[in-house]
Amino acid sequence: MADTNVFPVPESWKKSAWINKETYHEMYERSIKDPEGFWSEHAKRIDWFEPWKTVKDSDFQGDIRIRWFEGGKLNACYNCLDRHLDKRGDQVAIIWEGDDPSVDKTFTYRQLYEEVCRFANVLKAQGVKKGDRVTIYLPMIPELAIAMLACARIGAIHSVVFGGFSPDSLADRIQDCDARIVITSDEGLRGGRKIPLKANTDEALDKCPEVDRVIVVRHTGGDVNMVAGRDLYWHELMKDAPAECPPETMDAEDPLFILYTSGSTGKPKGVLHTTGGYMVYTSLTHQYVFDYKEGDIYWCTADIGWITGHSYIVYGPLANGARSLMFEGVPNYPDFSRFWQVVDKHQVNIFYTAPTAIRALMRQGDEPVRKTSRKSLKLLGTVGEPINPEAWLWYYNVVGEKRCPIVDTWWQTETGGILITPLPGATDLKPGSATRPFFGVQPAIINQEGQILEGACSGYLVMLDSWPAMMRTVYGDHERFKTTYFVQYPGKYFTGDGARRDEDGYYWITGRVDDVINVSGHRLGTAEVESALVAHEAVAEAAVVGCPHDIKGQGIYAYVTLVSGVEPSEELRKSLAEWVRKQIGPIATPDYIQWAPALPKTRSGKIMRRILRKVAANEVSDLGDTSTLAEPEVVEHLIRNRMVR
Ligand code: PRX
């Protein structure tokens, strides 16, 4: 494999970083041997109104109980804003860069505090109380962070829905958590294109009669339909709202937010995160993984609609009093230099993005990068999917000019924060490896039977014990939480990822081993795409698998059996792709649709996905064991007509 390439920690980093090799080993060891001692020390980085009674109370057996810092009282918003006012009230908290390069805006900690308090008062005036769910469907504009923090301030549970999701997906997420209020904007802007968020919301709300209030941010100024008695403008409500609002006292285990994510079965799950452990863990990882130092300008390019944005644009950085950049646009607008122009414009020091973006930019050659300075950069990061060594090296050599370590951070919506990652002053880097566990994290690799493997090995990635930012349950469905993560391998948290560990103890994530696909770092359940397809009148049956894709990491490959009497055509192929896009959102648009007169099934009627994955990947010379196939000729037909060769 590629691990002959090792990039040692630069001398300067050994001296300057928060954590070096020695401290990493010492601290890691202590975090495992004495978790109570370790975490009670590190929890002091957060301001508590009242101290906790128990540091850790977790059990991966039986009913699954995960509790951290129980009895402790705090407020997440207070930790992100109020406590910074004395020291850095006039320091920038959020730098917002618009889709249009001529548009930007900054908020100091004091300004952000005032906006958040105002909006918290607006929410209260609308009757929102502690524990209520608030659905936020906004583009990457400052109001998104303001709305989240305002919810946290009054103890309401936010559920942010990515602006790229369709009205149906939004409706499902509103219904699942029974939100009565939705915050949206007239339109979103991405790469110069307008996204009709309010119109989407209107369509979603046809299915959500319980929602009686919609607050609309005027962003593009585009025409929208305002429903009398239901819809109100953000700016009008904010006009008279007072800029002071006392933070609600929350228990460490009170919910902070719900974020929906795809699994291998059924509809998306509402991953529930709570307050105390999440704040401790996201702020600690933000400081150590990115080696954040006072004054650094930090930019995570993720959308706040995903966990990365929650933990590493909003909560982690702001809890640390950081300057966090928030970007509305896309990497290729107005041109392929945009990321680096923004880096130069705002003098970004730490830059965190996804492998899919790196691969897309790499394709455009070095020139769009080289024509910018990037001298301010000191550290690079990636997240969301495995990074291929070629892309890693390009990122390192061309973007970072061999000067910036790369932290390849492995984690999940469920984990709340980064679990496996290099620390730039402590970890020698190997391109493509997420390297080692963070403090308090106990990964293991198991085989199919659930036995823990030692030394260099490969298998399934599990966690043996909890860490503070771990999800606590699936909102409203604890049973699903148990069966999804703890039943297959009892006593262990099953990540759904495959991994290899090398002789140096480095982890190499190989990707999902369940029916989840990772398209451009976005998680999608194959079952979701399948149910969208079969909802179309021309479709009798569908099976969806991931296939290798140069830029997206994985593409979506659908096998479709049409109802009898319907003839396949290019036109139908296009309209099916469009249909899925409308049902779920653009990220779910199939890359390939292959007509399948029948699907390969076992004699007991189970679809043999393993074979479908092989055909989609054009690996048809070795299909593995096909002895249980009911009708071998079905596979031959699929192979003959495969879309990728
Ligand atoms: O397969 C892993 C992949 O992304 C999945 C989690 O997706 P999501 O919950 O959407 O969160 C993404 C951002 C935290 C994981 O199960 N993944 C994430 N980071 C990496 C990764 N795969 C390889 N290397 C990574 N650094």
Boltz pocket constraint, residues with backbone or C-beta under 6 A from the ligand:
constraints:
  - pocket:
      binder: B
      contacts: [[A, 261], [A, 306], [A, 307], [A, 308], [A, 382], [A, 383], [A, 384], [A, 385], [A, 386], [A, 387], [A, 408], [A, 409], [A, 410], [A, 411], [A, 412], [A, 413], [A, 414], [A, 420], [A, 434], [A, 495], [A, 496], [A, 497], [A, 509], [A, 511], [A, 512], [A, 518], [A, 521], [A, 522], [A, 523]]
      max_distance: 6.0
